[in-house]
């Protein structure tokens, strides 16, 4: 039980570190995706309507 809890705490630290890195990458990806999305929305009103009906958060 002690070994299990210590290994899970190590895993928790590792996963939170990975999460913070992926969160930063996801933010950068999200910003570029929004930029591309807004350009596509100007070109294609149908895509904009679909995106507002089905928001991908």
QUIVENKA-V846897 format. One record per backbone hydrogen bond with DSSP energy under -0.5 kcal/mol. NH is the residue of the N-H (numbers start at 1). CO is the residue of the C=O. Records with the same first field share a line. If there is no record, write none. Layout:
NH->CO, CO
This chain:
5->1
6->2
7->3
8->4
9->5
10->6
11->7
12->8
13->9
14->10
15->11
16->12
17->13
18->14
19->15
20->16
21->17
22->18
23->19
24->20
25->21
26->22
27->23
28->24
29->25
30->26
31->27
32->28
33->29
34->30
35->31
36->32
37->33
38->34
39->35
40->36
41->37
42->38
43->39
44->40
45->43
48->44
49->45
50->46
51->47
52->48
53->49
54->50
57->55
